[in-house]
Amino acid sequence: MGYINGKDVLPASLLQEIQKYVQSELIYIPREDDSVRAGWGDLNGTRRSLEQRNREIYDRYAKGTSIDELANHYHLSRDSIYKIVYKTKKVLQLT
């Protein structure tokens, strides 16, 4: 994504209309069909990997592993483990 001067690519009337809202600022204009864009981590498998890890954390917690043990094993804070357990439990209740 590169910098393009609006004066070089936009009709004068459109440029004047945009200047009513934004002047001398960078503005991102999304693709026409931005709905086909992949979500974070979808293409490289990171999202799936984290979902599997979080499910594993929840399952181990449900079987009695303590928050401290999980935090040490996964190198995460206690707060992160609490959040993962809470969110995963919520997701599983919805399915």
C-alpha positions as CSV (number, residue, x, y, z in Angstrom):
1,M,0.0,0.0,0.0
2,G,1.6,3.2,-1.1
3,Y,0.9,6.9,-0.8
4,I,-1.1,8.5,-3.6
5,N,-1.9,12.2,-3.9
6,G,-5.7,12.5,-4.2
7,K,-5.2,15.4,-6.6
8,D,-3.5,13.0,-9.1
9,V,-6.3,10.4,-9.1
10,L,-9.6,11.9,-8.0
11,P,-11.9,14.2,-10.0
12,A,-11.8,17.8,-8.7
13,S,-15.4,17.7,-7.6
14,L,-14.8,14.5,-5.5
15,L,-11.6,15.9,-4.1
16,Q,-13.5,19.1,-3.0
17,E,-16.2,17.0,-1.3
18,I,-13.6,14.9,0.6
19,Q,-11.8,18.0,1.7
20,K,-15.0,19.0,3.6
21,Y,-14.2,16.1,5.9
22,V,-10.5,15.5,5.8
23,Q,-7.6,17.8,4.9
24,S,-3.8,17.0,5.0
25,E,-4.4,13.7,6.6
26,L,-3.8,10.1,5.5
27,I,-7.0,8.2,4.8
28,Y,-7.5,4.5,4.2
29,I,-10.0,3.6,1.4
30,P,-10.9,0.0,1.6
31,R,-11.4,-2.3,-1.3
32,E,-14.8,-2.3,-3.0
33,D,-15.6,-5.8,-1.7
34,D,-13.8,-5.9,1.7
35,S,-16.0,-8.7,2.9
36,V,-13.8,-11.3,1.2
37,R,-10.8,-10.4,3.2
38,A,-9.5,-13.1,5.5
39,G,-9.7,-12.6,9.2
40,W,-6.6,-12.3,11.5
41,G,-4.7,-15.6,11.5
42,D,-7.0,-17.4,9.1
43,L,-4.5,-17.8,6.3
44,N,-1.4,-18.9,8.3
45,G,-3.3,-21.1,10.8
46,T,-2.6,-19.0,13.9
47,R,-6.2,-18.5,14.8
48,R,-6.8,-22.3,14.7
49,S,-3.7,-23.0,16.7
50,L,-4.7,-20.6,19.4
51,E,-8.2,-22.0,19.5
52,Q,-6.8,-25.5,20.0
53,R,-4.4,-24.3,22.7
54,N,-7.3,-22.5,24.5
55,R,-9.5,-25.6,24.3
56,E,-6.6,-27.7,25.7
57,I,-6.2,-25.1,28.6
58,Y,-9.9,-25.3,29.3
59,D,-10.0,-29.1,29.3
60,R,-7.0,-29.3,31.6
61,Y,-8.6,-26.8,33.9
62,A,-11.8,-28.7,33.9
63,K,-9.9,-31.9,34.9
64,G,-8.4,-30.2,37.9
65,T,-5.1,-28.5,36.8
66,S,-4.6,-25.3,38.7
67,I,-4.5,-21.9,37.2
68,D,-0.9,-21.5,38.4
69,E,0.2,-24.8,36.8
70,L,-1.5,-23.8,33.5
71,A,0.2,-20.3,33.6
72,N,3.6,-21.9,34.1
73,H,3.1,-24.6,31.5
74,Y,1.8,-22.2,28.8
75,H,4.0,-19.2,29.8
76,L,1.0,-17.0,30.3
77,S,-0.2,-14.8,33.1
78,R,-2.8,-16.0,35.6
79,D,-5.1,-13.3,34.2
80,S,-4.7,-14.7,30.7
81,I,-5.5,-18.2,31.8
82,Y,-8.6,-16.9,33.6
83,K,-9.8,-15.1,30.5
84,I,-9.1,-18.2,28.3
85,V,-11.0,-20.5,30.7
86,Y,-14.0,-18.0,30.9
87,K,-14.2,-17.4,27.2
88,T,-13.8,-21.0,26.2
89,K,-16.5,-22.1,28.7
90,K,-18.8,-19.4,27.3
91,V,-18.2,-20.6,23.7
92,L,-18.8,-24.2,24.6
93,Q,-22.1,-23.4,26.3
94,L,-23.3,-21.7,23.1
95,T,-22.7,-24.8,21.0
